[in-house]
Amino acid sequence: MACRSEERAREAIEKMRSEEQESSLDVHFLHLDLKSFQSVVKFAEEFQSSNNELHLLILNAAIYGVPFALTDDGYESTFQVNYLSHLLLNLLLLPLLKRSTPDVRVVFLSSKMHNFASFDLECAAKSKRRMDQPQ
């Protein structure tokens, strides 16, 4: 289970195990902070080095209603967490997914919060440029 908070992940894992009929549920925590491309790359490398197969990838993380902030990578945080990091993780794990099974599944989950927002591609590009410019 990929999660930013180890404590919350462990609580979720314990809940899954307590609700599972068999005690053989094999779920482990790996740290992943979608506000950081470096964290996404590190997670993908760690997962691939575990020699596990990957038959299903569910990309389900979202933040909304947070104040405007740029990530260390220079993107607006909501855009990076909800979209860019999901796409990067999918690209990094796609070779493993393809090796693991011919019937691969990748599921991108979202909400209807986009109905309450606007997207300005020029603004997204400017946010990255602002980080590249010396202050």
C-alpha positions as CSV (number, residue, x, y, z in Angstrom):
1,M,0.0,0.0,0.0
2,A,1.4,3.3,-1.1
3,C,0.7,6.1,1.3
4,R,2.2,9.4,2.5
5,S,1.3,8.6,6.1
6,E,2.8,5.4,7.5
7,E,0.5,5.6,10.5
8,R,-2.7,5.8,8.4
9,A,-1.5,3.1,6.1
10,R,-0.8,0.7,8.9
11,E,-4.3,1.4,10.4
12,A,-5.9,0.6,7.0
13,I,-3.8,-2.5,6.6
14,E,-4.8,-3.7,10.1
15,K,-8.5,-3.0,9.3
16,M,-8.2,-5.0,6.1
17,R,-6.6,-7.9,7.9
18,S,-9.2,-7.9,10.6
19,E,-12.0,-8.0,8.1
20,E,-10.3,-10.7,5.9
21,Q,-11.5,-14.3,6.5
22,E,-8.0,-15.6,5.9
23,S,-5.1,-14.2,7.8
24,S,-2.8,-14.6,4.8
25,L,-3.5,-11.1,3.4
26,D,-0.1,-9.9,2.1
27,V,-0.2,-6.1,2.3
28,H,2.8,-3.9,3.0
29,F,3.4,-0.2,3.4
30,L,5.7,1.8,1.1
31,H,6.1,5.5,1.4
32,L,4.8,7.7,-1.4
33,D,4.3,11.4,-1.4
34,L,2.6,12.5,-4.6
35,K,3.7,16.1,-4.0
36,S,7.2,15.0,-4.9
37,F,8.3,13.5,-8.2
38,Q,11.4,12.3,-6.4
39,S,9.2,10.3,-4.0
40,V,7.3,8.8,-6.9
41,V,10.5,7.7,-8.6
42,K,11.8,6.2,-5.4
43,F,8.6,4.4,-4.7
44,A,8.6,2.9,-8.2
45,E,12.2,1.8,-7.9
46,E,11.5,0.2,-4.4
47,F,8.4,-1.6,-5.6
48,Q,10.2,-3.0,-8.7
49,S,13.1,-4.1,-6.7
50,S,10.8,-6.2,-4.5
51,N,10.4,-8.7,-7.3
52,N,6.6,-8.6,-6.9
53,E,4.2,-8.9,-9.8
54,L,1.7,-6.1,-10.4
55,H,-1.6,-7.0,-11.9
56,L,-3.7,-4.0,-11.0
57,L,-2.7,-0.4,-10.4
58,I,-5.3,1.8,-8.7
59,L,-4.4,5.5,-8.7
60,N,-6.6,7.0,-6.1
61,A,-5.3,10.1,-4.4
62,A,-6.8,13.5,-4.3
63,I,-6.5,16.8,-2.6
64,Y,-8.9,19.7,-3.0
65,G,-9.7,23.0,-1.4
66,V,-6.2,23.6,-0.3
67,P,-4.6,27.0,-0.6
68,F,-2.5,27.7,-3.7
69,A,1.0,26.3,-3.2
70,L,3.7,25.1,-5.5
71,T,5.4,21.8,-5.0
72,D,9.2,21.5,-4.9
73,D,8.9,20.4,-8.5
74,G,7.3,23.7,-9.4
75,Y,3.7,22.7,-10.0
76,E,0.5,23.7,-8.3
77,S,0.1,21.1,-5.6
78,T,-3.4,20.0,-6.5
79,F,-2.5,19.5,-10.2
80,Q,0.7,17.5,-9.3
81,V,-1.0,15.3,-6.6
82,N,-4.2,14.6,-8.5
83,Y,-2.8,14.2,-12.1
84,L,1.0,14.6,-12.8
85,S,2.3,12.2,-10.2
86,H,-0.4,9.6,-11.1
87,L,0.7,9.8,-14.7
88,L,4.4,9.5,-13.8
89,L,3.8,6.5,-11.5
90,N,1.8,4.8,-14.2
91,L,4.6,5.4,-16.8
92,L,7.2,4.1,-14.4
93,L,5.3,0.9,-13.4
94,L,3.9,0.1,-16.9
95,P,6.8,-2.2,-17.9
96,L,6.3,-4.2,-14.7
97,L,2.5,-4.3,-15.3
98,K,3.0,-5.6,-18.8
99,R,5.5,-8.3,-17.6
100,S,3.2,-9.4,-14.8
101,T,0.1,-10.2,-16.7
102,P,-1.4,-10.0,-20.2
103,D,-4.6,-8.8,-18.7
104,V,-3.3,-5.6,-17.0
105,R,-5.6,-3.1,-15.4
106,V,-4.9,0.5,-14.5
107,V,-7.6,2.5,-12.8
108,F,-7.5,6.3,-12.5
109,L,-10.1,7.5,-9.9
110,S,-11.3,11.0,-9.7
111,S,-14.1,13.0,-8.2
112,K,-16.5,15.6,-9.5
113,M,-14.5,18.4,-7.9
114,H,-13.3,19.5,-11.4
115,N,-16.9,20.8,-11.8
116,F,-16.0,23.6,-9.3
117,A,-12.6,24.5,-10.8
118,S,-11.1,25.9,-13.9
119,F,-7.9,24.9,-15.5
120,D,-5.6,27.4,-17.1
121,L,-2.8,25.7,-19.1
122,E,-0.8,29.0,-19.3
123,C,-1.0,29.3,-15.5
124,A,0.2,25.8,-15.0
125,A,3.2,26.4,-17.3
126,K,3.9,29.7,-15.5
127,S,4.0,28.0,-12.1
128,K,6.8,25.7,-13.3
129,R,8.7,28.7,-14.8
130,R,8.4,30.6,-11.6
131,M,10.3,27.9,-9.8
132,D,13.1,27.9,-12.5
133,Q,13.7,31.6,-12.2
134,P,16.1,32.9,-9.5
135,Q,14.5,35.0,-6.8
